[in-house]
Structures are given as structure tokens and as C-alpha cells.
Amino acid sequence: MAIATVTFRRCLVNIHEARSDEGHAGSRIFFDLNIEGREFIDVYADVRVNTEGDAALCVTSPRGYDGPLNLQVFQGLVEFYYRQVTGGSLDGLGLMLQDWMIEQEMVVQFET
């Protein structure tokens, strides 16, 4: 199996493009992806979180890369990054943080 290196760059919190609505905050995580020397820059995944107390997150497949990937591990890493940069959850924030950007780099590796 190939090794994927993901360099998370930033998170746009509660953006319309990621399907924010009255009960969900849609956010977009931007990252660079390197798989066996092949670089994919500014790839992103969307994250939806229920702002009414449910801790479950929905993470999409990466946009900008369509090759082989261990999706379950990838989604877990995106969720970990998201929770780190947002402080764990968005409970109580509602929709008041429209287009809030958090820039924080995190590098992880995993088998594709």
C-alpha cells in the first residue's frame, strides 16, 4: 500500500457552500495531499455537524483527488483535525460564525 501525507491547512467554518442550514454547520477543510510523490494542492473535504447537540459529523470524500484512498481512515483524520481547530464542537455557536476561517497546519500520514 502507498503512504499518503495530508497537510491540513485551514478550515472555513459554517459556509453556505458546505450546506450550512438552520440545524447544521457546514465547514470546508482544505489540505494538500501527497501520495508516492504525486502532489494534489488545495484539495478539500466538507464536514457537516448538527448544531443542536448531536456529536456525529458527516465528512465527504476529498474533492480534487479521485484515486485510491482508505476513506474510513481519511474521514477519521479530517474529523480529528476539525475537532482540534474548532475546540471540540460548535455547540451554542449556531450560524453566527458565517465564513469564519481558522488557519492551523497539521501533517498526518496513513496507508491508502
Sequence and secondary structure as in RCSB ss.txt:
>XXXX:A:sequence
MAIATVTFRRCLVNIHEARSDEGHAGSRIFFDLNIEGREFIDVYADVRVNTEGDAALCVTSPRGYDGPLNLQVFQ
GLVEFYYRQVTGGSLDGLGLMLQDWMIEQEMVVQFET
>XXXX:A:secstr
  EEEEEEEEEEES GGGT  SSEEEEEEEEEEEETTEEEEEEEEEEEEETTS   EEE   BS  S   HHHHH
HHHHHHHHHHHTT  TTTTTTTTTEEEEEEEEEEEE 
